[in-house]
Amino acid sequence: MTEGYLVLLVFYGFLTGSPVNGASLPPCPEETSKEASEGTPESAKTIWNDCIGTIEYSNGDKYTGAFKEGNRSGDGRYVYSNGNKYRGQWADGRKNGKGEFIYSNGSKYIGDFVDGKWTGKGTLTNYLGDKYVGGIKDGKRHGEGVITSPNGYTFKGVFANDVIVSDNGRLTKSAAPSKRPANVCPGARNARCPRPPEKKSTR
């Protein structure tokens, strides 16, 4: 069992209901001022500390979770107005620690965050089922990693700034049948394969 897999198991427990940091914190005070009711971070700095609250931002984003000295700090969930979502750990108002970022199209990243960026070890899965497990730095594949795809291909190698390092990897093909739906084509419009042209009769 690899180290990356162990990290995922531990974090999976966090996502599926294990006790979270701040679960015993009290609710943040309700509207104690006009500014607080509008959910501005400036007002929260003096009002919300060691408590659980919700802020809805003017751009349509929404955060629900722990606060410390007015900043997002502890465990929390952030929903973006474009449909993207993050659930995980925060410190000083930024994503720091373990977390899960899910894109509106179903692609997701589970792993380490540092100052809001994917940095450390993690797993990136796109909506077609292709998966990368390994090193991440500033949101890019960096270090040793493994790419697997539903059609049975596996690449294990070294990455630098999201690019495969030449002569530092191995590509293998599994004998297992593809799990990718037959009607799905990467890059095709609506991800569906176009129908082949009908053969014209020679009669």
Disulfide bonds with the S-S distance in Angstrom:
Cys28-Cys51 2.08
Cys185-Cys193 1.82
